[in-house]
Amino acid sequence: MANTGLSASEKRVAFSLASVFGLRMMGLFMIMPVFALYGQHLTGYSPLWVGIAIGAYGLTQALLQIPMGILSDKYGRKPVILAGLLLFAFGSLVAASADSIYGVVLGRALQGMGAIAAAVLALAADLTRDEQRTKVMAVIGMCIGFSFALSLLVGPIVAQHLGLTGLFMLTAGLALLGMLIVQLLVPNPVTHAPKGDTVAAPAKLWRLLTDAQLFRLDAGIFILHLVLTAVFVALPLDLVDAGLAKEKHWMLYFPAFVGAFFLMVPLIIIGVKRKNAKGMFQLALLLMLASLAAMALFSHELWVLSAAVVLFFTGFNYLEASLPSLIAKFCPVGEKGSAMGVYSTSQFFGAFCGGILGGSAYQLLGATWVFFAAMILMLLWLLLTLGMQNPVMLKSYTLEARVDGREQAREMASRLAELAGVAEAIVVLEEKVAYLKVDEHFDLREARAVLGSAD
C-alpha cells in the first residue's frame, strides 16, 4: 500500500523552507504596524513617504519575482535563494543606518530585490513527491500566515525597546539565520520538478493575464494587499488618537489576528461542504467592507476600531488563504508556475500601490479618506466577483511520461483524456511529464498504465 504521509526528508524540506520563508516575510511585515509611529524622527517624514517606505519592497518584488524564478531554473535554487537573502540583509542594514526616510525607502527597495518566493517554492517542488507536494506547500503557506501574526506582536515590542534601528537590525539577523537554514538543513536537489508546476514561462504570461477567471483573482490579490498596506499607514495613528498608546498596539493586533483566524474556519468549512466558494468569498469581502466603514466613521472609538480590526483580519485571512488554491483550480493544466508568477507579481505590486495610495490620501485628505478609498476598491472587487465561477473540485497530478516523439505525446494525451475522471490532460515531450486535472472518479493506475506504454 502506498505511503500517504510525508517522508522524513519531506518533513525536513517542508519545515526548513517554511522557516526560511517565514523569517523573511516576518522581516518585511514587522515594519507595517509601527513605522508611522516610530519613524516620525526621520528627516523628510510625511504620511506620503511613510506609505512609500512601507510599500517600497512591493515594487522591486513585483519586478523581480518572475526573473528570479527563471534564474533559479538556470543557475540553481539554492544560489538564488542565498543571494536573495543576502540582498535582503543588506537592505535591512541600509534602512537601519538611515537618518532620513529616503534612506529607509532605499533599504526597503533593496529588501524587495531579494525576491526569493518563486525559487523557494520551486525548491520545495524539486525535493518532494508529486502526491505530497500539496501538503508541503500548505505547510509553507501556514508559516507565512503565522509569520504575519507574529510580526504584529514582535514589531511593536521591538520598536518600543530598540527603535526602528533595532527593528531593521533584527530583520537583517533573520535573513542571515535563513541563509544558515538553507545551507545546513535544506537538502540539495538532484532533479528539477517539471517547469510547468514551478517556474513562470514568459511566453504564457499574456494569455494568463487575459483569462477572465484568473484576471479576477489576480486583480483581487492586487486589491487585497493594496488595502492592507494602505490601512496600516492610517490605522496605527488612529489607534493612538483613540487612546491606545503605541506601546500597547500589539495587545490589539495579535489577539485580533489569532481570533480572526478561528472565525475564518467556519467560512472555509461551509464553502467546502456547500461547494459554494464564491458565496463565502463574497461574504469575506463584505466583512472587510464593514470593517473599513467602521474605521472610517468611528475613528475615535477604540472599541469600534478593535472590533473592526477583528472583522478586517477575518475577511483578509479567508481571502489570503483561498486565492492561491483558486488560482491552482482555474489555471490551465501544466501552467501553474506561470499562473502563480502573475499572481505573486500582482500581490507585491498591490503592496507598493497601497503605500502610495494610503500615504497620499492621508496627507491630502486625512485618515478617514484612506479607509473610504479602500472601500471603493473593495466594492470594485465585489463587483468583479459577480462573474466569478464556483471552481470544480479537481485534483492536479504531474506524472512521469515515457515518451519519445511528438506523435506519441499527442496519442498519450488523447488516451489520458478518455480515462474516467480526467478533466484535462497534456503531455509535454520536452519535460517528459503529463499534467492532469481529475475528479474523484480518476484511477491513478490507469493513467500510469497509459504513460508507461512507450511502445
BALUM-992656 format. One record per residue (C-alpha): y, x, z; residue number from 1. Coordinates in Angstrom, 1 decimal. Example, Ala and Ser with C-alpha at 12.3 -4.5 7.8 and 13.67 -1.06 7.14 Angstrom:
2
pt Y -4.5; X 12.3; Z 7.8; pos 1
pt Y -1.1; X 13.7; Z 7.1; pos 2
//
This chain:
455
pt Y 0.0; X 0.0; Z 0.0; pos 1
pt Y 3.4; X 1.4; Z -1.0; pos 2
pt Y 5.7; X 2.6; Z 1.8; pos 3
pt Y 8.6; X 0.2; Z 2.1; pos 4
pt Y 10.7; X 2.3; Z 4.5; pos 5
pt Y 12.9; X 5.3; Z 4.2; pos 6
pt Y 11.1; X 8.6; Z 4.5; pos 7
pt Y 12.3; X 11.3; Z 7.0; pos 8
pt Y 14.1; X 13.1; Z 4.2; pos 9
pt Y 15.8; X 9.9; Z 3.0; pos 10
pt Y 16.9; X 9.1; Z 6.6; pos 11
pt Y 18.4; X 12.6; Z 6.8; pos 12
pt Y 20.2; X 12.1; Z 3.5; pos 13
pt Y 21.5; X 8.7; Z 4.5; pos 14
pt Y 22.9; X 9.6; Z 7.8; pos 15
pt Y 24.2; X 13.1; Z 6.9; pos 16
pt Y 26.0; X 11.8; Z 3.8; pos 17
pt Y 27.2; X 8.7; Z 5.7; pos 18
pt Y 28.7; X 11.1; Z 8.3; pos 19
pt Y 30.5; X 13.1; Z 5.6; pos 20
pt Y 31.9; X 10.0; Z 4.0; pos 21
pt Y 32.9; X 8.5; Z 7.4; pos 22
pt Y 34.6; X 11.7; Z 8.7; pos 23
pt Y 36.7; X 11.9; Z 5.5; pos 24
pt Y 37.6; X 8.2; Z 5.4; pos 25
pt Y 38.5; X 8.3; Z 9.1; pos 26
pt Y 40.8; X 11.2; Z 8.4; pos 27
pt Y 42.5; X 9.1; Z 5.7; pos 28
pt Y 42.7; X 5.9; Z 7.8; pos 29
pt Y 43.9; X 7.2; Z 11.2; pos 30
pt Y 47.5; X 7.6; Z 10.0; pos 31
pt Y 47.8; X 3.9; Z 8.9; pos 32
pt Y 48.4; X 2.2; Z 12.3; pos 33
pt Y 50.6; X 5.0; Z 13.7; pos 34
pt Y 52.8; X 6.6; Z 11.0; pos 35
pt Y 55.5; X 4.0; Z 11.0; pos 36
pt Y 55.9; X 4.5; Z 14.8; pos 37
pt Y 55.3; X 8.2; Z 15.3; pos 38
pt Y 57.0; X 9.5; Z 12.1; pos 39
pt Y 60.5; X 8.5; Z 13.0; pos 40
pt Y 61.5; X 12.1; Z 13.9; pos 41
pt Y 60.8; X 13.4; Z 10.4; pos 42
pt Y 63.7; X 14.3; Z 8.1; pos 43
pt Y 64.1; X 11.6; Z 5.4; pos 44
pt Y 62.3; X 8.9; Z 7.4; pos 45
pt Y 62.7; X 5.4; Z 6.0; pos 46
pt Y 60.4; X 2.4; Z 5.5; pos 47
pt Y 60.1; X 3.2; Z 1.8; pos 48
pt Y 58.9; X 6.7; Z 2.5; pos 49
pt Y 56.6; X 5.5; Z 5.3; pos 50
pt Y 54.9; X 3.4; Z 2.7; pos 51
pt Y 54.7; X 6.2; Z 0.2; pos 52
pt Y 53.3; X 8.6; Z 2.8; pos 53
pt Y 50.6; X 6.1; Z 3.9; pos 54
pt Y 49.6; X 5.2; Z 0.3; pos 55
pt Y 50.1; X 8.6; Z -1.4; pos 56
pt Y 46.5; X 9.6; Z -1.2; pos 57
pt Y 45.6; X 6.5; Z -3.2; pos 58
pt Y 47.4; X 7.7; Z -6.4; pos 59
pt Y 45.6; X 11.1; Z -6.5; pos 60
pt Y 42.3; X 9.4; Z -5.5; pos 61
pt Y 42.7; X 6.9; Z -8.3; pos 62
pt Y 43.5; X 9.6; Z -10.9; pos 63
pt Y 40.6; X 12.0; Z -9.9; pos 64
pt Y 37.8; X 9.7; Z -8.8; pos 65
pt Y 36.1; X 9.4; Z -12.2; pos 66
pt Y 36.8; X 13.0; Z -13.3; pos 67
pt Y 35.4; X 14.4; Z -10.0; pos 68
pt Y 32.2; X 12.4; Z -10.5; pos 69
pt Y 31.8; X 13.7; Z -14.1; pos 70
pt Y 32.4; X 17.3; Z -12.8; pos 71
pt Y 29.7; X 16.8; Z -10.2; pos 72
pt Y 27.3; X 15.9; Z -13.0; pos 73
pt Y 28.2; X 19.2; Z -14.8; pos 74
pt Y 28.6; X 21.7; Z -12.0; pos 75
pt Y 26.5; X 20.2; Z -9.2; pos 76
pt Y 27.2; X 17.6; Z -6.5; pos 77
pt Y 27.5; X 20.0; Z -3.5; pos 78
pt Y 30.0; X 22.4; Z -5.0; pos 79
pt Y 32.3; X 19.4; Z -6.0; pos 80
pt Y 31.9; X 17.8; Z -2.5; pos 81
pt Y 32.6; X 21.1; Z -0.7; pos 82
pt Y 35.7; X 21.8; Z -2.9; pos 83
pt Y 37.0; X 18.3; Z -2.3; pos 84
pt Y 36.6; X 18.6; Z 1.5; pos 85
pt Y 38.3; X 22.0; Z 1.4; pos 86
pt Y 41.2; X 20.5; Z -0.5; pos 87
pt Y 41.3; X 17.6; Z 1.9; pos 88
pt Y 41.5; X 20.0; Z 4.8; pos 89
pt Y 44.3; X 22.0; Z 3.1; pos 90
pt Y 46.3; X 18.8; Z 2.5; pos 91
pt Y 45.9; X 17.9; Z 6.2; pos 92
pt Y 47.3; X 21.3; Z 7.2; pos 93
pt Y 50.3; X 20.8; Z 4.8; pos 94
pt Y 51.0; X 17.4; Z 6.4; pos 95
pt Y 50.6; X 18.9; Z 10.0; pos 96
pt Y 53.1; X 21.6; Z 9.3; pos 97
pt Y 55.7; X 19.3; Z 7.7; pos 98
pt Y 59.0; X 18.6; Z 9.4; pos 99
pt Y 60.1; X 16.1; Z 6.7; pos 100
pt Y 58.5; X 13.0; Z 5.4; pos 101
pt Y 58.4; X 14.5; Z 2.0; pos 102
pt Y 56.1; X 17.3; Z 3.2; pos 103
pt Y 53.8; X 14.6; Z 4.7; pos 104
pt Y 53.7; X 12.8; Z 1.3; pos 105
pt Y 52.7; X 16.1; Z -0.4; pos 106
pt Y 50.0; X 16.6; Z 2.2; pos 107
pt Y 48.6; X 13.1; Z 1.8; pos 108
pt Y 48.6; X 13.5; Z -2.0; pos 109
pt Y 46.6; X 16.7; Z -1.6; pos 110
pt Y 44.2; X 14.9; Z 0.7; pos 111
pt Y 43.6; X 12.4; Z -2.0; pos 112
pt Y 42.9; X 15.1; Z -4.6; pos 113
pt Y 39.7; X 15.8; Z -2.7; pos 114
pt Y 38.2; X 12.7; Z -4.4; pos 115
pt Y 34.5; X 13.1; Z -3.5; pos 116
pt Y 33.3; X 9.5; Z -3.2; pos 117
pt Y 31.6; X 9.4; Z -6.6; pos 118
pt Y 30.0; X 12.8; Z -6.0; pos 119
pt Y 28.7; X 11.8; Z -2.6; pos 120
pt Y 27.2; X 8.5; Z -3.9; pos 121
pt Y 25.7; X 10.4; Z -6.8; pos 122
pt Y 24.1; X 13.0; Z -4.5; pos 123
pt Y 22.7; X 10.2; Z -2.4; pos 124
pt Y 21.1; X 8.7; Z -5.5; pos 125
pt Y 19.7; X 12.1; Z -6.5; pos 126
pt Y 18.0; X 12.5; Z -3.2; pos 127
pt Y 16.4; X 9.1; Z -2.8; pos 128
pt Y 13.8; X 7.0; Z -4.5; pos 129
pt Y 14.9; X 4.1; Z -6.6; pos 130
pt Y 13.3; X 1.5; Z -4.4; pos 131
pt Y 15.0; X 2.9; Z -1.3; pos 132
pt Y 18.4; X 3.7; Z -2.8; pos 133
pt Y 20.0; X 0.4; Z -1.9; pos 134
pt Y 19.2; X 0.9; Z 1.8; pos 135
pt Y 20.8; X 4.4; Z 1.7; pos 136
pt Y 23.9; X 3.1; Z 0.1; pos 137
pt Y 24.1; X 0.3; Z 2.7; pos 138
pt Y 24.0; X 2.9; Z 5.5; pos 139
pt Y 26.9; X 4.8; Z 3.8; pos 140
pt Y 28.8; X 1.5; Z 3.4; pos 141
pt Y 28.3; X 0.6; Z 7.1; pos 142
pt Y 29.5; X 4.0; Z 8.1; pos 143
pt Y 32.7; X 3.6; Z 6.1; pos 144
pt Y 33.4; X 0.3; Z 7.9; pos 145
pt Y 32.6; X 1.9; Z 11.2; pos 146
pt Y 35.0; X 4.8; Z 10.4; pos 147
pt Y 37.8; X 2.4; Z 9.7; pos 148
pt Y 37.2; X 0.6; Z 13.0; pos 149
pt Y 37.1; X 3.9; Z 14.9; pos 150
pt Y 40.3; X 5.1; Z 13.2; pos 151
pt Y 42.1; X 2.1; Z 14.6; pos 152
pt Y 41.0; X 3.3; Z 18.1; pos 153
pt Y 41.3; X 7.0; Z 17.7; pos 154
pt Y 44.5; X 7.2; Z 15.6; pos 155
pt Y 46.9; X 5.6; Z 18.2; pos 156
pt Y 45.3; X 7.6; Z 21.1; pos 157
pt Y 45.5; X 10.9; Z 19.3; pos 158
pt Y 49.0; X 10.2; Z 18.1; pos 159
pt Y 50.1; X 9.3; Z 21.7; pos 160
pt Y 48.9; X 12.6; Z 23.2; pos 161
pt Y 49.2; X 15.1; Z 20.3; pos 162
pt Y 51.7; X 13.5; Z 17.9; pos 163
pt Y 51.4; X 13.5; Z 14.1; pos 164
pt Y 50.8; X 17.2; Z 14.0; pos 165
pt Y 47.7; X 16.9; Z 16.2; pos 166
pt Y 46.5; X 13.9; Z 14.2; pos 167
pt Y 46.6; X 15.9; Z 10.9; pos 168
pt Y 45.0; X 18.9; Z 12.6; pos 169
pt Y 42.2; X 16.7; Z 13.7; pos 170
pt Y 41.7; X 15.4; Z 10.1; pos 171
pt Y 41.5; X 19.0; Z 8.9; pos 172
pt Y 38.9; X 19.6; Z 11.5; pos 173
pt Y 36.9; X 16.6; Z 10.5; pos 174
pt Y 36.9; X 17.8; Z 6.9; pos 175
pt Y 35.6; X 21.2; Z 7.9; pos 176
pt Y 32.9; X 19.5; Z 10.0; pos 177
pt Y 31.9; X 17.5; Z 6.9; pos 178
pt Y 31.6; X 20.8; Z 5.0; pos 179
pt Y 29.2; X 22.1; Z 7.7; pos 180
pt Y 27.1; X 18.9; Z 7.4; pos 181
pt Y 26.9; X 19.2; Z 3.6; pos 182
pt Y 25.8; X 22.9; Z 3.9; pos 183
pt Y 23.4; X 22.7; Z 6.8; pos 184
pt Y 21.9; X 19.2; Z 6.8; pos 185
pt Y 22.0; X 17.7; Z 3.3; pos 186
pt Y 19.0; X 18.8; Z 1.1; pos 187
pt Y 19.6; X 20.4; Z -2.2; pos 188
pt Y 18.8; X 18.1; Z -5.1; pos 189
pt Y 16.2; X 19.2; Z -7.7; pos 190
pt Y 16.9; X 16.5; Z -10.2; pos 191
pt Y 19.7; X 14.1; Z -11.1; pos 192
pt Y 19.4; X 10.4; Z -10.8; pos 193
pt Y 19.9; X 8.6; Z -14.1; pos 194
pt Y 23.6; X 8.8; Z -15.1; pos 195
pt Y 23.9; X 5.0; Z -15.6; pos 196
pt Y 23.4; X 4.5; Z -11.9; pos 197
pt Y 25.7; X 7.2; Z -10.6; pos 198
pt Y 28.4; X 8.6; Z -12.8; pos 199
pt Y 31.1; X 6.8; Z -14.9; pos 200
pt Y 30.8; X 7.2; Z -18.7; pos 201
pt Y 34.3; X 7.3; Z -20.1; pos 202
pt Y 33.3; X 5.6; Z -23.4; pos 203
pt Y 32.2; X 2.5; Z -21.5; pos 204
pt Y 35.2; X 2.0; Z -19.3; pos 205
pt Y 37.4; X -0.1; Z -21.6; pos 206
pt Y 34.6; X -2.6; Z -22.1; pos 207
pt Y 34.0; X -2.9; Z -18.4; pos 208
pt Y 37.8; X -3.3; Z -17.8; pos 209
pt Y 37.9; X -6.3; Z -20.2; pos 210
pt Y 34.8; X -8.0; Z -18.8; pos 211
pt Y 36.1; X -11.3; Z -17.3; pos 212
pt Y 33.9; X -11.3; Z -14.2; pos 213
pt Y 34.3; X -7.6; Z -13.4; pos 214
pt Y 38.1; X -7.8; Z -14.0; pos 215
pt Y 38.3; X -10.5; Z -11.3; pos 216
pt Y 36.5; X -8.1; Z -8.8; pos 217
pt Y 38.5; X -5.0; Z -9.9; pos 218
pt Y 41.7; X -7.0; Z -9.5; pos 219
pt Y 40.5; X -8.3; Z -6.2; pos 220
pt Y 39.8; X -4.8; Z -4.6; pos 221
pt Y 43.2; X -3.7; Z -6.0; pos 222
pt Y 45.0; X -6.5; Z -4.2; pos 223
pt Y 42.9; X -6.2; Z -1.1; pos 224
pt Y 43.8; X -2.6; Z -0.5; pos 225
pt Y 47.4; X -3.1; Z -1.7; pos 226
pt Y 47.8; X -5.8; Z 1.0; pos 227
pt Y 46.0; X -3.7; Z 3.7; pos 228
pt Y 48.4; X -0.8; Z 3.1; pos 229
pt Y 51.5; X -2.9; Z 2.9; pos 230
pt Y 50.6; X -4.8; Z 6.1; pos 231
pt Y 50.3; X -1.5; Z 8.0; pos 232
pt Y 53.8; X -0.5; Z 7.0; pos 233
pt Y 55.2; X -3.6; Z 8.8; pos 234
pt Y 52.7; X -4.7; Z 11.4; pos 235
pt Y 53.0; X -1.8; Z 13.8; pos 236
pt Y 56.8; X -2.2; Z 14.0; pos 237
pt Y 56.5; X -6.0; Z 14.5; pos 238
pt Y 54.0; X -5.5; Z 17.4; pos 239
pt Y 56.5; X -3.2; Z 19.1; pos 240
pt Y 59.2; X -5.8; Z 18.7; pos 241
pt Y 56.9; X -8.4; Z 20.1; pos 242
pt Y 56.4; X -6.4; Z 23.2; pos 243
pt Y 53.3; X -4.3; Z 22.7; pos 244
pt Y 54.0; X -0.7; Z 23.5; pos 245
pt Y 52.9; X 1.7; Z 20.7; pos 246
pt Y 50.6; X 3.5; Z 23.1; pos 247
pt Y 48.6; X 0.2; Z 23.5; pos 248
pt Y 48.1; X -0.8; Z 19.9; pos 249
pt Y 44.5; X 0.4; Z 19.9; pos 250
pt Y 43.8; X -2.2; Z 22.6; pos 251
pt Y 44.5; X -4.8; Z 19.9; pos 252
pt Y 43.3; X -3.2; Z 16.7; pos 253
pt Y 39.9; X -2.0; Z 17.8; pos 254
pt Y 38.6; X -5.2; Z 19.6; pos 255
pt Y 40.1; X -7.3; Z 16.8; pos 256
pt Y 38.2; X -5.4; Z 14.1; pos 257
pt Y 35.0; X -5.5; Z 16.1; pos 258
pt Y 35.4; X -9.2; Z 16.8; pos 259
pt Y 36.2; X -9.9; Z 13.2; pos 260
pt Y 33.0; X -8.1; Z 12.2; pos 261
pt Y 30.9; X -10.6; Z 14.2; pos 262
pt Y 32.9; X -13.5; Z 12.9; pos 263
pt Y 32.2; X -12.3; Z 9.3; pos 264
pt Y 28.4; X -12.5; Z 9.8; pos 265
pt Y 28.2; X -16.3; Z 9.6; pos 266
pt Y 30.1; X -16.2; Z 6.2; pos 267
pt Y 27.5; X -13.9; Z 4.8; pos 268
pt Y 24.6; X -15.9; Z 6.1; pos 269
pt Y 26.0; X -19.2; Z 4.8; pos 270
pt Y 26.8; X -17.7; Z 1.5; pos 271
pt Y 23.3; X -16.4; Z 1.0; pos 272
pt Y 21.5; X -19.5; Z 2.3; pos 273
pt Y 23.5; X -21.9; Z 0.2; pos 274
pt Y 23.7; X -19.5; Z -2.7; pos 275
pt Y 27.5; X -20.0; Z -2.7; pos 276
pt Y 29.0; X -16.6; Z -2.6; pos 277
pt Y 32.1; X -17.9; Z -4.4; pos 278
pt Y 32.8; X -20.5; Z -1.8; pos 279
pt Y 32.6; X -18.0; Z 1.1; pos 280
pt Y 34.7; X -15.6; Z -1.0; pos 281
pt Y 37.4; X -18.2; Z -1.3; pos 282
pt Y 37.2; X -19.0; Z 2.4; pos 283
pt Y 37.7; X -15.4; Z 3.3; pos 284
pt Y 40.8; X -15.3; Z 1.1; pos 285
pt Y 42.2; X -18.4; Z 2.9; pos 286
pt Y 41.6; X -16.8; Z 6.2; pos 287
pt Y 43.7; X -13.8; Z 5.1; pos 288
pt Y 46.4; X -16.1; Z 3.7; pos 289
pt Y 46.6; X -17.9; Z 7.0; pos 290
pt Y 46.8; X -14.6; Z 8.9; pos 291
pt Y 49.6; X -13.4; Z 6.7; pos 292
pt Y 51.5; X -16.6; Z 7.1; pos 293
pt Y 51.3; X -16.3; Z 10.9; pos 294
pt Y 52.5; X -12.7; Z 10.7; pos 295
pt Y 55.5; X -13.8; Z 8.6; pos 296
pt Y 56.5; X -16.8; Z 10.6; pos 297
pt Y 55.7; X -15.7; Z 14.2; pos 298
pt Y 56.6; X -12.0; Z 14.2; pos 299
pt Y 57.9; X -12.1; Z 17.8; pos 300
pt Y 55.0; X -14.0; Z 19.3; pos 301
pt Y 52.4; X -11.4; Z 20.4; pos 302
pt Y 49.6; X -13.9; Z 21.0; pos 303
pt Y 50.0; X -15.3; Z 17.5; pos 304
pt Y 50.1; X -11.8; Z 15.9; pos 305
pt Y 47.0; X -10.9; Z 17.9; pos 306
pt Y 45.1; X -14.0; Z 16.5; pos 307
pt Y 46.4; X -13.2; Z 13.1; pos 308
pt Y 45.0; X -9.7; Z 13.2; pos 309
pt Y 41.6; X -11.1; Z 14.0; pos 310
pt Y 41.8; X -13.5; Z 11.1; pos 311
pt Y 43.1; X -10.8; Z 8.8; pos 312
pt Y 40.2; X -8.5; Z 9.6; pos 313
pt Y 37.6; X -11.3; Z 9.4; pos 314
pt Y 38.6; X -12.0; Z 5.8; pos 315
pt Y 39.1; X -8.3; Z 5.0; pos 316
pt Y 35.7; X -7.3; Z 6.3; pos 317
pt Y 33.9; X -10.0; Z 4.4; pos 318
pt Y 35.6; X -9.2; Z 1.1; pos 319
pt Y 35.3; X -5.4; Z 1.6; pos 320
pt Y 31.5; X -5.8; Z 2.2; pos 321
pt Y 30.9; X -8.4; Z -0.6; pos 322
pt Y 32.8; X -6.8; Z -3.5; pos 323
pt Y 30.6; X -3.8; Z -4.2; pos 324
pt Y 27.4; X -5.9; Z -4.2; pos 325
pt Y 29.1; X -8.4; Z -6.6; pos 326
pt Y 30.1; X -5.5; Z -8.9; pos 327
pt Y 26.4; X -4.5; Z -9.0; pos 328
pt Y 25.3; X -8.0; Z -9.8; pos 329
pt Y 27.8; X -8.7; Z -12.6; pos 330
pt Y 27.9; X -5.3; Z -14.3; pos 331
pt Y 25.7; X -4.8; Z -17.4; pos 332
pt Y 22.3; X -3.3; Z -16.8; pos 333
pt Y 22.4; X 0.5; Z -16.8; pos 334
pt Y 26.2; X 0.7; Z -16.3; pos 335
pt Y 26.6; X 0.6; Z -12.5; pos 336
pt Y 28.0; X 4.1; Z -12.3; pos 337
pt Y 30.8; X 3.2; Z -14.8; pos 338
pt Y 31.5; X -0.2; Z -13.2; pos 339
pt Y 31.8; X 1.4; Z -9.7; pos 340
pt Y 34.1; X 4.1; Z -11.1; pos 341
pt Y 36.5; X 1.4; Z -12.4; pos 342
pt Y 36.2; X -0.4; Z -9.1; pos 343
pt Y 36.9; X 2.7; Z -6.9; pos 344
pt Y 39.9; X 3.6; Z -9.1; pos 345
pt Y 41.3; X 0.1; Z -8.7; pos 346
pt Y 40.8; X 0.3; Z -4.9; pos 347
pt Y 42.7; X 3.5; Z -4.4; pos 348
pt Y 45.4; X 2.6; Z -6.9; pos 349
pt Y 45.9; X -0.5; Z -4.9; pos 350
pt Y 46.4; X 1.5; Z -1.7; pos 351
pt Y 49.1; X 3.5; Z -3.4; pos 352
pt Y 50.9; X 0.4; Z -4.8; pos 353
pt Y 50.6; X -1.2; Z -1.3; pos 354
pt Y 52.5; X 1.7; Z 0.2; pos 355
pt Y 55.3; X 1.3; Z -2.4; pos 356
pt Y 55.5; X -2.5; Z -2.1; pos 357
pt Y 55.3; X -2.5; Z 1.7; pos 358
pt Y 57.9; X 0.2; Z 2.2; pos 359
pt Y 60.4; X -1.1; Z -0.4; pos 360
pt Y 60.1; X -4.7; Z 0.8; pos 361
pt Y 60.5; X -3.7; Z 4.4; pos 362
pt Y 63.5; X -1.5; Z 3.6; pos 363
pt Y 65.3; X -4.1; Z 1.4; pos 364
pt Y 64.3; X -7.4; Z 3.0; pos 365
pt Y 62.5; X -6.8; Z 6.3; pos 366
pt Y 59.0; X -7.2; Z 7.7; pos 367
pt Y 58.8; X -11.0; Z 7.0; pos 368
pt Y 59.0; X -10.4; Z 3.3; pos 369
pt Y 56.3; X -7.8; Z 3.3; pos 370
pt Y 53.9; X -10.5; Z 4.5; pos 371
pt Y 55.3; X -13.1; Z 2.1; pos 372
pt Y 54.8; X -10.7; Z -0.8; pos 373
pt Y 51.3; X -10.1; Z 0.4; pos 374
pt Y 50.7; X -13.8; Z 0.5; pos 375
pt Y 51.8; X -14.2; Z -3.1; pos 376
pt Y 49.3; X -11.6; Z -4.2; pos 377
pt Y 46.5; X -13.2; Z -2.2; pos 378
pt Y 47.4; X -16.6; Z -3.8; pos 379
pt Y 47.1; X -14.9; Z -7.2; pos 380
pt Y 43.7; X -13.6; Z -6.3; pos 381
pt Y 42.6; X -17.0; Z -5.1; pos 382
pt Y 43.6; X -18.5; Z -8.5; pos 383
pt Y 41.6; X -15.7; Z -10.2; pos 384
pt Y 38.5; X -16.8; Z -8.3; pos 385
pt Y 38.6; X -20.3; Z -9.8; pos 386
pt Y 36.9; X -18.9; Z -12.9; pos 387
pt Y 34.5; X -16.8; Z -10.9; pos 388
pt Y 30.8; X -17.4; Z -11.3; pos 389
pt Y 28.3; X -17.6; Z -8.5; pos 390
pt Y 26.2; X -14.5; Z -9.1; pos 391
pt Y 22.5; X -14.9; Z -9.9; pos 392
pt Y 20.4; X -13.3; Z -7.2; pos 393
pt Y 18.8; X -10.4; Z -9.1; pos 394
pt Y 17.5; X -7.0; Z -8.1; pos 395
pt Y 18.0; X -3.9; Z -10.1; pos 396
pt Y 15.3; X -1.3; Z -10.9; pos 397
pt Y 15.6; X 2.1; Z -12.5; pos 398
pt Y 12.2; X 3.3; Z -13.7; pos 399
pt Y 10.9; X 6.3; Z -15.5; pos 400
pt Y 10.0; X 5.7; Z -19.1; pos 401
pt Y 7.7; X 7.9; Z -21.1; pos 402
pt Y 9.5; X 7.5; Z -24.4; pos 403
pt Y 9.8; X 10.0; Z -27.3; pos 404
pt Y 11.8; X 8.2; Z -30.0; pos 405
pt Y 14.4; X 5.5; Z -30.6; pos 406
pt Y 12.0; X 3.1; Z -32.2; pos 407
pt Y 9.6; X 3.4; Z -29.3; pos 408
pt Y 12.6; X 2.9; Z -26.9; pos 409
pt Y 13.6; X -0.3; Z -28.7; pos 410
pt Y 10.0; X -1.6; Z -28.6; pos 411
pt Y 9.7; X -0.9; Z -24.9; pos 412
pt Y 12.9; X -2.7; Z -24.2; pos 413
pt Y 11.7; X -5.7; Z -26.2; pos 414
pt Y 8.4; X -5.8; Z -24.4; pos 415
pt Y 10.1; X -5.5; Z -21.0; pos 416
pt Y 12.5; X -8.3; Z -21.8; pos 417
pt Y 9.5; X -10.6; Z -22.5; pos 418
pt Y 8.0; X -10.0; Z -19.0; pos 419
pt Y 8.2; X -12.8; Z -16.4; pos 420
pt Y 11.3; X -12.4; Z -14.2; pos 421
pt Y 13.2; X -9.9; Z -16.3; pos 422
pt Y 16.8; X -11.0; Z -17.0; pos 423
pt Y 18.0; X -7.8; Z -18.6; pos 424
pt Y 16.2; X -4.6; Z -19.8; pos 425
pt Y 17.4; X -1.5; Z -21.6; pos 426
pt Y 15.6; X 1.8; Z -22.2; pos 427
pt Y 17.7; X 4.9; Z -22.6; pos 428
pt Y 16.0; X 7.6; Z -24.6; pos 429
pt Y 18.3; X 10.5; Z -23.5; pos 430
pt Y 17.6; X 9.8; Z -19.8; pos 431
pt Y 14.0; X 8.7; Z -20.3; pos 432
pt Y 14.6; X 5.7; Z -18.0; pos 433
pt Y 14.5; X 2.0; Z -18.1; pos 434
pt Y 17.2; X -0.1; Z -16.4; pos 435
pt Y 16.1; X -3.6; Z -15.3; pos 436
pt Y 17.6; X -6.7; Z -13.7; pos 437
pt Y 14.9; X -9.0; Z -12.4; pos 438
pt Y 14.4; X -12.1; Z -10.2; pos 439
pt Y 11.6; X -13.0; Z -7.7; pos 440
pt Y 9.0; X -13.6; Z -10.4; pos 441
pt Y 9.1; X -10.0; Z -11.6; pos 442
pt Y 5.9; X -7.9; Z -11.3; pos 443
pt Y 6.7; X -4.2; Z -11.0; pos 444
pt Y 3.1; X -3.2; Z -12.0; pos 445
pt Y 3.5; X -5.0; Z -15.4; pos 446
pt Y 6.7; X -3.1; Z -16.1; pos 447
pt Y 5.2; X 0.2; Z -15.2; pos 448
pt Y 2.3; X -0.5; Z -17.5; pos 449
pt Y 4.7; X -1.0; Z -20.4; pos 450
pt Y 6.7; X 2.1; Z -19.6; pos 451
pt Y 3.6; X 4.2; Z -19.2; pos 452
pt Y 2.2; X 3.3; Z -22.6; pos 453
pt Y 3.7; X 6.2; Z -24.5; pos 454
pt Y 1.4; X 5.6; Z -27.4; pos 455
//
